[in-house]
Each structure stands twice: as structure tokens, then as C-alpha cells.
Amino acid sequence: MQCPKCKTENSETVTYCVRCHTPLKYTCPACKHVQLQGGKCEKCGVDFAKYAAMLVFQAKDAAKEERASSGWKPPIWAHVLFFPIPLVIQLTMYFVRKAKSK
């Protein structure tokens, strides 16, 4: 089998070119049919890019649902207690810099 990119001769068993690592065989993600061209499956007609995009959106939706169902929120006392801390740190740094500049 000859690589379409670098024209190197490869054995029939390899999936990627041994020289430039270009894919020589494409496997359909839906039906697992092996073919020589990418883009669209010759057997079931699935578009590889659309299928990959669908998987990404499904994973995003699943993650979003998982986050929503976990339902954990910090208690209000944590917000009240820790809110002033960054303010105090910033004010302290401001006054220290002001004192050093004098």
C-alpha cells in the first residue's frame, strides 16, 4: 500500500504510514468498517466529522447534567466568612506599599 502523502510503500497491515504517520486506513466510529478514505463511511454512510461532533456534544451534556445533579453548593456561612479575606489582603498590601514609598 502506498502512502498518498509521501509515496512510501507500506505493508497492508499498518494503519499509519511508517514514514510520515499519515492515516492509511480509516475505521468508521459507528459500524467499525475499515476503509481507505476518510470523511464518510462507505458501508453505513456516517460522516466522521459530524459523528465526532455529536460525541463531543453528548459528553458536554452528560457533564452538565452530572454537575447539575450533584447539587453541592457551599453553605452561606462560608461565603460570609471568606468574602472579606481577599479585601483585607488587598488593603494590607496597599498600605504596606504606601508605607514603603514614603
C-alpha positions as CSV (number, residue, x, y, z in Angstrom):
1,M,0.0,0.0,0.0
2,Q,1.4,3.4,-1.0
3,C,1.1,6.4,1.2
4,P,-0.9,9.2,-0.5
5,K,1.2,11.9,1.1
6,C,4.9,10.8,0.9
7,K,4.5,7.9,-1.6
8,T,6.3,5.5,0.7
9,E,5.5,1.8,0.3
10,N,3.8,0.3,3.4
11,S,2.7,-3.2,4.3
12,E,-1.0,-3.9,4.1
13,T,-1.2,-4.5,7.9
14,V,-0.2,-1.0,9.0
15,T,-2.8,1.7,9.8
16,Y,-0.4,4.7,9.6
17,C,2.4,5.4,7.2
18,V,5.8,4.3,8.7
19,R,7.5,7.4,7.4
20,C,5.1,10.4,7.8
21,H,2.4,8.8,10.0
22,T,-0.5,9.7,7.7
23,P,-3.5,7.5,8.2
24,L,-3.7,4.8,5.6
25,K,-6.9,3.1,6.9
26,Y,-9.9,4.7,8.5
27,T,-12.2,2.9,10.8
28,C,-15.8,4.1,11.0
29,P,-16.7,5.0,14.6
30,A,-20.2,3.8,14.2
31,C,-20.0,0.4,12.4
32,K,-16.2,-0.2,12.7
33,H,-15.9,-0.7,8.9
34,V,-12.3,-0.3,7.8
35,Q,-11.8,1.7,4.6
36,L,-9.0,3.6,2.7
37,Q,-10.7,7.1,2.6
38,G,-11.9,9.2,5.5
39,G,-14.8,11.6,5.6
40,K,-17.8,9.3,5.1
41,C,-18.3,5.6,5.8
42,E,-18.7,3.5,2.7
43,K,-20.8,1.0,4.5
44,C,-23.2,2.9,6.7
45,G,-22.8,6.5,5.4
46,V,-21.9,8.1,8.7
47,D,-19.9,11.4,8.3
48,F,-16.9,11.1,10.6
49,A,-16.7,14.8,11.5
50,K,-20.4,15.0,12.3
51,Y,-20.2,11.8,14.4
52,A,-17.2,13.2,16.4
53,A,-19.1,16.5,16.9
54,M,-22.1,14.6,18.2
55,L,-20.0,12.6,20.6
56,V,-18.5,15.9,22.0
57,F,-21.9,17.4,22.5
58,Q,-23.1,14.3,24.2
59,A,-20.2,14.4,26.5
60,K,-20.8,18.1,27.3
61,D,-24.4,17.4,28.0
62,A,-23.6,14.5,30.3
63,A,-21.0,16.6,32.2
64,K,-23.5,19.4,32.6
65,E,-26.2,17.1,33.9
66,E,-23.8,15.5,36.3
67,R,-22.8,18.9,37.7
68,A,-26.4,19.9,38.0
69,S,-27.4,16.7,39.7
70,S,-24.5,16.8,42.2
71,G,-26.3,19.8,43.8
72,W,-23.4,20.7,46.1
73,K,-23.2,24.4,47.0
74,P,-21.0,25.9,49.7
75,P,-23.0,27.0,52.7
76,I,-23.9,30.6,53.1
77,W,-21.7,31.0,56.2
78,A,-18.7,30.1,54.1
79,H,-19.5,33.0,51.7
80,V,-20.0,35.4,54.5
81,L,-16.9,34.2,56.4
82,F,-14.4,34.1,53.4
83,F,-15.7,37.1,51.4
84,P,-13.8,39.8,53.3
85,I,-10.4,37.9,53.2
86,P,-9.3,39.0,49.7
87,L,-10.4,42.5,50.5
88,V,-8.3,42.5,53.7
89,I,-5.3,41.1,51.9
90,Q,-5.6,43.8,49.1
91,L,-5.9,46.6,51.7
92,T,-2.9,45.3,53.6
93,M,-0.8,45.2,50.5
94,Y,-1.9,48.7,49.6
95,F,-0.9,50.2,52.9
96,V,2.4,48.3,53.0
97,R,3.3,49.7,49.6
98,K,2.2,53.1,50.6
99,A,4.3,53.0,53.8
100,K,7.4,51.8,51.8
101,S,7.1,54.6,49.3
102,K,7.2,57.3,52.0
